[in-house]
C-alpha cells in the first residue's frame, strides 16, 4: 500500500467485521485492534493479521485458568441486562490499547464495531473521524426478547451513539430509529449485511439433494441464539413430532453454552459445536428454522443460508427491514405450532422449497453481495476523509450533521 494512504484504525471481529476489513484493506492503511478470546489466535490469528497492523488484546477471562474460573463465576452472578451480555466485550484493556494508538500513531478515521466495544474509552478526540457500525439497535432487540429494557441500559446505548460522528445501521428500520434518537442533523448511513456469493454458493459443492433435517445456525455463545435453539428443541420440535415420523435437528454454531450442549441429549438433536466450515453442514439441510423474535447478527447467517439455497422458515421479526417477503423468499410463522406446520410444509413440498430458495438467493444476490454492502465503506470513508467538515454540529459535540442518505 502507498504510504500516503489515509490510515483508519478499526476495532471489531467476526464475519461482518472481517469482510469490512477485507474491503478496506486494498485502499487504506489499517490499524486493527481485536479482543481475542482464544490464546491460540495470538499465534495463529487467521486472515485478519494480513490486512493491516494487528494489535490483539487478550480477554481478561482468558489470561489464566484462575481468570477463566473467576470470569465464569462473575458472568453467572453479574445479573441480567447488557452489563452481563457485553461484560467481556467492552474491555478496559481494549480501550487502553486504542488510547495508545491515538497517542502514538493518530489515525484519520476510527471504525468502531458495536456500540459497547469502546464504552470504557473516555475521550474521543477530533480528528480523527469516529464511525460506529452498530450491527443492530440493541435496546430494541433486548426489549423484544425479554419484554422490557431498563432506562439505564437504553440511556447507555444512546450516549455511546451520540459520541460518534457517523452511525451506520444495518437496515432502513435501524437507521430511522437512530435518526429519531439523534435528531435530523445526524449523519446516519445504511449498509446491510453482506455475503460473498462465490464462497456461499451451492454450486461449489458436489450435487446433492436437500435432506429433511432442520438447522438453526448462529453463534451459540450469544444469549439470543441460546434462546432460539432451546425454543426450537423444547417448543417447536414436539409439534413436529406429531406431523412427521422422523425428525432431525442440527444446532450449528461456535462455542455452544452448556444449556445448548445439553439439547444433544434428545435423540433427534445434534449440536455440532465449532466447525471449520459451516457450508457442508448447511447444504444438505432441508430448512433453516430462524426461530428468533429479534434481528441482529442472525441477518448475516440468514443471507448465507439463502445464498446456499437452504429454504427458510422464520418469525418475521428476525428478517425485519431486509426486504424479504413472506411466501416469496421465506415462510413466516406466528407461533411454535405454526412454525412446525410451515417447516413440515417446506419439507413435503419440494417445488415450494425450490421456489423459496431460488427467490431468496436472487434477493441476496441483488441486495446483499459484497459490492452492495461492505464495499460501500470504501466510498463512504473516502468521502469522510476528503471532506470531514460537514459531520459535526455547531457545538463541537461530535454529533453528525451532514448529508442524510436514503435507505437501501
C-alpha positions as CSV (number, residue, x, y, z in Angstrom):
1,X,0.0,0.0,0.0
2,X,1.1,3.5,-0.7
3,X,2.5,5.4,2.4
4,X,0.2,8.4,1.7
5,X,-3.0,6.4,2.0
6,X,-5.3,7.5,4.8
7,X,-5.0,5.5,8.0
8,X,-8.2,4.3,9.7
9,X,-8.0,2.4,12.9
10,X,-10.5,-0.5,13.1
11,X,-12.0,-2.4,16.1
12,X,-14.0,-5.5,15.9
13,X,-14.3,-9.1,14.9
14,X,-16.4,-11.9,13.4
15,X,-17.8,-12.2,9.9
16,X,-19.1,-8.7,9.2
17,X,-16.1,-7.0,10.6
18,X,-13.6,-9.2,8.7
19,X,-15.5,-8.6,5.5
20,X,-15.3,-4.9,6.1
21,X,-11.6,-5.1,6.7
22,X,-11.1,-7.1,3.5
23,X,-13.0,-4.4,1.6
24,X,-11.0,-1.6,3.1
25,X,-7.5,-3.2,3.1
26,X,-6.6,-2.5,-0.6
27,X,-7.5,1.2,-0.2
28,X,-6.3,2.2,3.3
29,X,-3.6,1.5,5.8
30,X,-5.3,-0.3,8.6
31,X,-4.6,-0.4,12.3
32,X,-6.6,-3.3,13.6
33,X,-7.4,-3.9,17.3
34,X,-9.3,-7.0,18.3
35,X,-10.3,-8.7,21.5
36,X,-9.0,-12.3,21.5
37,X,-10.9,-15.0,23.4
38,X,-8.7,-17.9,22.4
39,X,-4.9,-17.9,23.2
40,X,-4.3,-19.9,20.0
41,X,-5.3,-16.9,18.0
42,X,-2.4,-14.9,19.4
43,X,0.0,-17.1,17.3
44,X,-2.5,-18.1,14.6
45,X,-4.7,-15.1,14.0
46,X,-6.0,-16.1,10.6
47,X,-6.6,-13.7,7.8
48,X,-7.0,-10.6,9.9
49,X,-3.3,-10.1,10.6
50,X,-2.6,-9.9,6.9
51,X,-4.9,-7.0,6.3
52,X,-3.1,-4.3,8.4
53,X,-1.1,-3.7,11.5
54,X,-2.8,-6.1,14.0
55,X,-2.9,-5.5,17.8
56,X,-4.5,-8.3,19.7
57,X,-5.9,-7.8,23.2
58,X,-6.4,-11.0,25.2
59,X,-9.7,-11.1,27.0
60,X,-9.3,-10.8,30.8
61,X,-11.0,-14.1,31.5
62,X,-8.5,-15.9,29.2
63,X,-5.3,-14.8,30.9
64,X,-5.0,-18.0,33.1
65,X,-7.2,-20.9,34.3
66,X,-7.9,-18.9,37.5
67,X,-9.0,-15.9,35.5
68,X,-11.3,-18.2,33.5
69,X,-13.0,-19.7,36.5
70,X,-13.4,-16.2,38.1
71,X,-14.9,-15.0,34.8
72,X,-17.4,-17.8,34.7
73,X,-18.4,-17.1,38.3
74,X,-18.7,-13.3,37.6
75,X,-20.7,-13.9,34.5
76,X,-23.3,-16.0,36.3
77,X,-23.6,-13.6,39.3
78,X,-23.4,-10.3,37.5
79,X,-27.2,-10.4,36.9
80,X,-29.2,-9.8,33.7
81,X,-29.1,-6.9,31.3
82,X,-26.5,-5.6,28.9
83,X,-23.8,-5.4,31.6
84,X,-23.8,-9.2,31.6
85,X,-24.2,-9.6,27.8
86,X,-21.3,-7.2,27.0
87,X,-19.2,-7.7,30.1
88,X,-16.3,-9.4,28.3
89,X,-16.6,-7.3,25.1
90,X,-16.4,-3.7,26.4
91,X,-12.9,-4.3,27.8
92,X,-10.8,-1.8,29.7
93,X,-7.7,-3.3,28.1
94,X,-9.2,-2.8,24.7
95,X,-9.8,0.9,25.5
96,X,-6.2,1.3,26.7
97,X,-4.8,-0.2,23.5
98,X,-6.8,2.2,21.4
99,X,-5.7,5.1,23.6
100,X,-2.1,4.2,22.9
101,X,-2.7,4.2,19.2
102,X,-4.5,7.5,19.3
103,X,-1.5,9.0,21.2
104,X,1.4,7.4,19.3
105,X,0.0,6.8,15.8
106,X,-3.0,9.0,15.4
107,X,-5.4,7.7,12.7
108,X,-7.5,9.7,10.2
109,X,-10.6,7.7,11.0
110,X,-11.8,5.2,13.6
111,X,-14.3,2.5,12.8
112,X,-15.9,1.0,15.9
113,X,-17.8,-2.3,15.7
114,X,-20.7,-2.5,18.2
115,X,-21.7,0.4,20.4
116,X,-20.3,-1.1,23.6
117,X,-16.8,-2.0,22.3
118,X,-15.1,1.3,23.4
119,X,-17.5,2.4,26.1
120,X,-14.6,2.5,28.5
121,X,-12.7,4.9,26.3
122,X,-13.4,8.2,28.0
123,X,-12.0,10.7,25.4
124,X,-12.8,10.8,21.7
125,X,-10.6,13.5,20.2
126,X,-11.4,15.1,16.8
127,X,-9.7,14.4,14.5
128,X,-10.0,11.5,13.8
129,X,-13.5,11.0,12.4
130,X,-15.4,8.5,14.6
131,X,-17.7,6.0,12.8
132,X,-19.9,3.5,14.7
133,X,-21.1,0.3,12.9
134,X,-23.9,-0.7,15.2
135,X,-24.9,-4.1,13.9
136,X,-28.4,-3.6,15.4
137,X,-30.5,-1.5,17.8
138,X,-29.6,-3.4,20.9
139,X,-32.2,-1.9,23.3
140,X,-35.0,-2.7,20.8
141,X,-33.7,-6.3,20.5
142,X,-33.4,-6.7,24.2
143,X,-37.0,-5.4,24.8
144,X,-38.4,-7.9,22.2
145,X,-36.5,-10.8,23.7
146,X,-37.1,-10.0,27.4
147,X,-40.2,-7.8,27.4
148,X,-38.5,-4.8,28.9
149,X,-35.4,-2.8,28.9
150,X,-34.2,-0.6,31.8
151,X,-33.9,3.2,31.3
152,X,-30.3,3.0,32.4
153,X,-29.4,0.4,29.7
154,X,-31.2,2.3,27.0
155,X,-29.6,5.6,28.0
156,X,-26.2,4.0,28.0
157,X,-26.5,2.8,24.4
158,X,-27.9,6.2,23.3
159,X,-25.0,8.0,25.0
160,X,-22.5,5.9,23.0
161,X,-24.3,6.6,19.7
162,X,-24.0,10.3,20.4
163,X,-20.3,10.1,20.9
164,X,-19.7,9.3,17.2
165,X,-19.7,11.5,14.1
166,X,-21.4,8.9,11.8
167,X,-23.7,6.0,12.8
168,X,-24.1,3.0,10.4
169,X,-27.3,1.0,10.7
170,X,-27.8,-2.4,9.0
171,X,-31.4,-1.9,7.8
172,X,-33.5,1.1,7.0
173,X,-35.6,0.4,10.1
174,X,-32.5,0.6,12.3
175,X,-31.4,3.8,10.5
176,X,-34.8,5.5,11.1
177,X,-34.6,4.5,14.8
178,X,-31.2,6.2,15.1
179,X,-32.5,9.3,13.3
180,X,-35.4,9.6,15.7
181,X,-33.0,9.3,18.6
182,X,-30.1,11.5,17.3
183,X,-32.2,14.1,15.5
184,X,-32.5,15.2,11.9
185,X,-29.0,16.7,11.8
186,X,-27.4,13.3,12.5
187,X,-25.3,11.6,9.8
188,X,-26.8,8.1,9.6
189,X,-25.9,5.6,6.9
190,X,-27.5,2.2,6.0
191,X,-25.1,-0.6,5.0
192,X,-26.7,-4.0,5.1
193,X,-25.3,-7.5,5.9
194,X,-23.3,-8.9,3.0
195,X,-22.3,-12.3,1.7
196,X,-19.6,-13.5,-0.7
197,X,-21.7,-15.2,-3.3
198,X,-18.7,-17.0,-4.8
199,X,-18.0,-18.7,-1.4
200,X,-21.6,-19.1,-0.3
201,X,-22.8,-20.9,-3.4
202,X,-24.4,-24.3,-3.6
203,X,-22.6,-24.9,-6.9
204,X,-19.3,-25.0,-5.0
205,X,-20.3,-28.5,-3.7
206,X,-21.0,-31.7,-5.5
207,X,-24.7,-32.0,-6.4
208,X,-26.8,-33.4,-3.6
209,X,-30.5,-33.4,-2.8
210,X,-31.8,-31.4,0.2
211,X,-32.4,-33.6,3.2
212,X,-35.1,-33.4,5.8
213,X,-33.1,-32.0,8.7
214,X,-33.9,-28.7,10.3
215,X,-31.0,-26.4,11.1
216,X,-30.5,-23.5,13.4
217,X,-27.3,-21.6,12.6
218,X,-25.7,-18.9,14.7
219,X,-23.0,-18.2,17.4
220,X,-24.1,-20.4,20.3
221,X,-22.4,-18.3,22.9
222,X,-24.9,-15.5,22.2
223,X,-27.8,-15.4,24.6
224,X,-30.4,-14.8,21.8
225,X,-29.2,-17.8,19.9
226,X,-29.3,-19.9,23.0
227,X,-32.9,-18.9,23.5
228,X,-33.7,-19.7,19.8
229,X,-32.1,-23.2,20.0
230,X,-34.0,-24.0,23.1
231,X,-37.2,-22.7,21.6
232,X,-36.7,-24.9,18.5
233,X,-36.0,-28.1,20.6
234,X,-38.4,-27.6,23.5
235,X,-41.3,-25.8,21.9
236,X,-41.3,-26.4,18.1
237,X,-39.9,-29.9,18.0
238,X,-42.8,-31.5,20.0
239,X,-45.3,-30.2,17.4
240,X,-43.1,-31.5,14.6
241,X,-43.1,-35.0,16.1
242,X,-46.9,-35.0,15.7
243,X,-46.5,-34.2,12.0
244,X,-43.6,-36.4,11.0
245,X,-42.4,-39.9,11.8
246,X,-38.7,-38.8,11.7
247,X,-37.3,-35.5,12.8
248,X,-33.6,-34.4,12.7
249,X,-32.5,-31.1,14.2
250,X,-29.0,-29.7,13.8
251,X,-27.8,-26.9,16.1
252,X,-24.9,-25.4,14.1
253,X,-22.6,-22.7,15.6
254,X,-19.4,-21.9,17.5
255,X,-18.9,-22.0,21.3
256,X,-22.2,-23.6,22.4
257,X,-23.0,-22.9,26.1
258,X,-23.8,-25.8,28.4
259,X,-27.6,-25.3,28.0
260,X,-27.1,-25.7,24.3
261,X,-24.9,-28.8,24.6
262,X,-27.5,-30.4,26.8
263,X,-30.0,-30.3,23.9
264,X,-28.0,-33.1,22.3
265,X,-29.4,-35.5,24.9
266,X,-32.6,-35.5,22.8
267,X,-32.3,-38.4,20.2
268,X,-33.3,-36.1,17.3
269,X,-30.8,-33.3,18.1
270,X,-27.2,-32.9,17.0
271,X,-25.1,-30.0,18.4
272,X,-22.1,-29.5,16.2
273,X,-20.0,-27.1,18.2
274,X,-17.4,-25.1,16.4
275,X,-16.8,-26.3,12.8
276,X,-14.1,-25.1,10.5
277,X,-16.5,-24.6,7.6
278,X,-20.3,-24.5,8.2
279,X,-21.2,-24.8,4.5
280,X,-21.0,-28.6,4.2
281,X,-23.3,-28.8,7.2
282,X,-25.8,-26.3,5.8
283,X,-26.1,-27.5,2.2
284,X,-27.9,-30.8,2.8
285,X,-30.3,-29.3,5.3
286,X,-34.0,-29.1,4.3
287,X,-34.9,-25.9,6.1
288,X,-33.3,-23.2,8.2
289,X,-35.5,-22.6,11.2
290,X,-35.0,-18.9,12.0
291,X,-36.9,-19.1,15.3
292,X,-35.8,-15.8,16.8
293,X,-38.1,-12.9,17.8
294,X,-35.5,-10.2,17.1
295,X,-32.9,-9.4,14.4
296,X,-29.2,-9.0,14.9
297,X,-26.2,-10.8,13.5
298,X,-28.6,-13.6,12.6
299,X,-29.4,-11.5,9.5
300,X,-25.9,-12.3,8.2
301,X,-26.5,-16.1,8.8
302,X,-29.8,-15.8,7.0
303,X,-28.1,-14.4,3.9
304,X,-25.5,-17.1,4.0
305,X,-28.1,-19.9,4.2
306,X,-30.2,-18.3,1.5
307,X,-27.2,-18.0,-0.8
308,X,-26.6,-21.7,-0.3
309,X,-30.1,-22.4,-1.4
310,X,-31.5,-23.5,2.0
311,X,-35.2,-22.6,2.4
312,X,-36.1,-20.5,5.4
313,X,-39.0,-20.6,7.8
314,X,-38.8,-17.6,10.2
315,X,-40.5,-15.3,12.6
316,X,-40.8,-12.1,10.6
317,X,-39.0,-10.1,13.3
318,X,-35.8,-11.9,12.6
319,X,-35.7,-10.6,9.0
320,X,-37.1,-7.2,9.7
321,X,-36.0,-4.4,7.3
322,X,-34.3,-6.7,4.9
323,X,-37.0,-6.8,2.2
324,X,-37.7,-10.5,2.3
325,X,-41.3,-11.3,1.6
326,X,-43.4,-14.0,3.2
327,X,-44.5,-16.6,0.7
328,X,-41.9,-15.5,-1.8
329,X,-38.5,-15.6,-0.1
330,X,-39.4,-17.5,3.1
331,X,-42.4,-18.7,5.0
332,X,-43.4,-16.6,8.1
333,X,-44.6,-18.3,11.3
334,X,-46.8,-16.9,14.1
335,X,-46.0,-19.3,17.0
336,X,-44.4,-22.6,17.8
337,X,-47.2,-24.7,16.4
338,X,-47.4,-22.7,13.2
339,X,-43.6,-22.8,12.9
340,X,-43.8,-26.7,12.9
341,X,-46.5,-26.7,10.3
342,X,-44.5,-24.4,8.0
343,X,-41.4,-26.5,8.4
344,X,-43.3,-29.6,7.5
345,X,-44.8,-27.9,4.5
346,X,-41.4,-26.9,3.1
347,X,-40.0,-30.5,3.7
348,X,-43.0,-32.1,2.0
349,X,-43.5,-29.7,-0.9
350,X,-40.1,-29.8,-2.8
351,X,-41.4,-27.5,-5.5
352,X,-42.2,-24.8,-2.9
353,X,-38.9,-25.4,-1.2
354,X,-37.1,-24.9,-4.6
355,X,-39.0,-21.7,-5.4
356,X,-38.4,-20.2,-2.0
357,X,-34.7,-21.0,-2.2
358,X,-34.3,-19.5,-5.7
359,X,-36.2,-16.3,-5.0
360,X,-34.3,-15.8,-1.7
361,X,-30.9,-16.3,-3.4
362,X,-31.8,-13.8,-6.1
363,X,-32.8,-11.2,-3.5
364,X,-29.5,-11.8,-1.7
365,X,-27.6,-11.5,-5.0
366,X,-29.2,-8.2,-5.9
367,X,-29.0,-6.5,-2.5
368,X,-26.6,-8.3,-0.2
369,X,-23.5,-9.0,-2.3
370,X,-20.1,-7.6,-1.1
371,X,-20.2,-4.7,-3.6
372,X,-23.6,-3.6,-2.4
373,X,-22.8,-3.8,1.3
374,X,-19.2,-3.9,2.7
375,X,-17.7,-2.4,-0.4
376,X,-19.7,0.8,0.3
377,X,-17.5,1.5,3.3
378,X,-14.7,2.4,0.9
379,X,-16.6,5.2,-0.8
380,X,-18.0,6.4,2.5
381,X,-14.6,6.7,4.1
382,X,-13.1,8.3,1.1
383,X,-15.8,10.9,1.3
384,X,-15.4,11.5,5.0
385,X,-11.7,11.8,4.8
386,X,-11.7,14.2,1.8
387,X,-14.3,16.5,3.5
388,X,-14.9,15.9,7.2
389,X,-16.2,19.4,7.9
390,X,-19.9,18.6,7.4
391,X,-20.3,15.9,10.0
392,X,-20.3,17.8,13.3
393,X,-22.7,20.3,14.7
394,X,-22.0,23.8,15.9
395,X,-21.5,22.7,19.5
396,X,-18.5,20.6,18.6
397,X,-20.0,17.7,20.4
398,X,-19.2,15.2,17.7
399,X,-22.7,14.6,16.6
400,X,-23.2,14.1,12.9
401,X,-24.9,16.9,11.0
402,X,-24.1,16.2,7.3
403,X,-26.0,14.7,4.4
404,X,-28.7,12.2,5.1
405,X,-28.6,9.2,2.9
406,X,-31.6,7.2,1.6
407,X,-32.1,3.7,2.8
408,X,-31.2,0.8,0.6
